[in-house]
Amino acid sequence: MSKKKRWIVLVPLIIMATSGVGMWMLTSKWLEDGLKPKANGSNEYAIVLGAKVKQGQIPSLALRYRLEAALEYANTYHNVKLVVTGGQGPDEDIEEAVVMKEYLMENGIPESRIIVEDQSTSTYENLLFSQQLLPDSVTSVTIITSDFHLQRAKIIAEGIGWNADVVAAKTPLISESKLRLRERAALLKTFVSGK
């Protein structure tokens, strides 16, 4: 192969590799930025984002971790109301938010502190539909979701006019690599589209 042909092949490969490394570094910073600012009970409402519910109305591990984080936060800050959010997916036999409410109540959170949003099918809808349930005066909320998911949720919240602080739920180790990789692509999409 001549030098000219070699460069014709190498230059695009170098550009693609450099772009890939740059995107990886950028999304890594975004994922880290999602963990701040940490919530301190100053917001009246905390939005708990849904995740898969297994057959038999059993929260998936990701959802259980989000609910455990919500319980700990609610038990620390008794003034905070929890908005549980998530509709029924095609492979679910009940709305995520209904299962979330039951879990929280079974673990000591009174019904009067729980608001249910059970129509949403995406993170964007989770936040938008939750916003429609809260007073117009609310401009800042706490978001409770998996650690890898926080930055995208914050970007969406900002897009609908909310400031947000966060509570990070841990991510199940068994699916962490896959979820983080998928979230990097979703972050780029949200950065471009706002959803």
C-alpha angles and dihedrals in degrees: 000000000000122000091250093053090045091056091047087059098037100048096060090044091052091047092050093047092048092048091049093051090046093051091047091052092045094050090044089057091047092051090051092046089055090071092068143114096031115218118253103182095267094120117076094214132049119193113214108201117220130236136183121318115207125222110286091041093278118153114239115241091260091053093045091053090051091050092048089052089049092050093051091048094046091049090052096045109037093181093065122100118209123225108201111201136189137097131217116289123211091259096044127089096207140024114277092228092057092054090046093053092049091049093050093047092048086055097052107272109133118236090239089069095052128083117189125216106179106164105072125108102181140034090258092054091043089062100034095049091044089053089056090058095053130074115275088240092069109104100156131047141169117245119210116193143116113312094244091051099053101088094052090047090050092051091051092046090052089050091058093046104267131125111213141198120192150230112200119217117200120255120237107258092220092066103022098109094048094045094048092048092049091046092056090060091044091051092055090049092049092047089057101037103027090230 
